[in-house]
Amino acid sequence: MPSRESAAPHDQNYLLRDLEVTPVRFRLNPRAAPPAAGLDATIAAFVRDHPGATMNDLRTYVPGFGEGPYEAARAVLTRLVSTRILVLDGQVPLEELDLRYERVACCDVCGESSATHAVVFWKHNTPVVRCAGCGLLYANPRWKAEYLFGRYTDDYWELYRDKVSATATDPVANQARWDPVLTDLAQALPAGRILDVGCATGEFLLAAQARGWAIQGLESSPIGAEQARQTTSGPIYCGTLEIAPYEDASLDVVTLWDVIEHLQSPRAYLERIARLIRPGGLFALTTPNIRSLPYALLGRDWEIVGPNDHLYYFAPRTLARLLARTGFAIHSMRTQTSGATVWRQWLRRPALQGLAPGLHAVTWPVLDRLLLGDELYVIARRRED
Ligand SMILES: [Zn+2]
């Protein structure tokens, strides 16, 4: 099936688009009579001495096997397997094949061993698996942190600045964008000390400041943090949450907008956030909703699915379980629906595109009532225990 995804220019260094399955290993069949001479005999002897060898090993180390076309080499190995001289011996794990990858040992939400978690789909050469214990979808094996964060280069911030420019340069539009969230927070808790983790260039904090909150921001990118310092008057810490100098129970509210899906361990991160919020304080977050109409319609082609960037795909149930495990009680859980884009993607044909806004208008109230919208939006309270 042709993929409808398209690579943004800044993505190209991060994708290996030619590998959707990992190569197989070969072993010599001990019950077969080995070939007497020729290339077949050399290959059989190499595999006998190197059980688990791959096609790449054979083409690299067996004289005369690596020079010809790949298809011819594959035909030789296929014949040796079909005549039972060689047998297949499993696949090469992705993390052995490509050193940018690491394998996660257990589910971050429920702790079940990842050994039995089946692949749901591949995208960008990375498998997304489902935890058999709690249903969480997550990338495994996945890119190591140093490669993930390599994405947030100057180019990324150029694009991000363009994306937020309409609201960032217009305080009235920015306030209108964030006022519904700030009203939700104010109804649950009078204004106090708020920390936005992953504050990017500071637009949410600017709106919170205008509503009387004492603001602080944390941003790991120096470019984003510097911009946030110019946007707001609150202290902006540039670094990671793990080493940020915040005292335990010192905050009334922590917000985490569209961050959790990028983290190596959401559980460890939320445990840290739980320590920073005073008992009874609030934690608000958003993350894409994998149990949503867009995912049901588009599957892995949905634009938010990109496992070299979004490592975790939460649904209402898995997010609720993670929050309960890390010391939070849910105050409210809703979904948001961003617009008609998903319908346009689903309709495909230009002649049908005009139907997208109508479909969106009819479906979104129902979707949000059933928690099937694009994005989960949760306000949780720090438990007293
Ligand atoms: Zn699980």
Boltz pocket constraint, residues with backbone or C-beta under 6 A from the ligand:
constraints:
  - pocket:
      binder: B
      contacts: [[A, 107], [A, 108], [A, 109], [A, 110], [A, 111], [A, 112], [A, 131], [A, 132], [A, 133], [A, 134], [A, 135], [A, 136]]
      max_distance: 6.0
